[in-house]
Amino acid sequence: MKELLKNFENLWVSVAFAEAGEHETSTELLAGDAFDEESPGICPVV
């Protein structure tokens, strides 16, 4: 459950960054296609 919450937190942080200027990335993240590939570069996973 803790890991699931962390994934959601990373998603929202990633979307927030995307909405700041990279709308294409935001669409990809919401679609779930590039989430695993984009997330580490935008918000580090500990």
C-alpha positions in Angstrom: 0.0 0.0 0.0 2.8 2.4 0.9 4.5 1.7 -2.5 1.1 2.4 -4.3 0.8 5.7 -2.6 4.4 6.6 -3.6 3.5 5.8 -7.2 0.5 8.1 -7.1 2.7 10.8 -5.5 5.3 10.4 -8.2 2.5 10.6 -10.9 1.1 13.8 -9.5 4.5 15.4 -9.3 5.3 14.3 -12.8 2.0 15.7 -14.1 2.6 19.0 -12.3 6.0 19.3 -14.0 4.4 18.4 -17.3 1.6 20.9 -17.0 4.2 23.6 -16.3 5.3 23.3 -19.9 5.4 19.8 -21.4 1.8 18.9 -22.2 2.9 16.0 -24.4 4.6 14.4 -21.5 1.5 15.0 -19.4 -0.6 13.1 -21.9 1.8 10.2 -22.0 1.9 10.0 -18.2 -1.9 10.0 -17.9 -2.1 7.4 -20.7 0.3 5.3 -18.6 2.5 4.4 -21.7 5.6 6.2 -20.6 5.1 6.5 -16.9 7.8 4.0 -15.9 10.2 5.6 -18.3 9.5 9.2 -17.6 9.0 9.1 -13.9 12.6 8.4 -12.8 13.9 11.4 -14.7 11.3 13.8 -13.4 10.9 12.7 -9.8 13.6 10.4 -8.3 12.4 7.1 -6.7 14.1 6.3 -3.4 
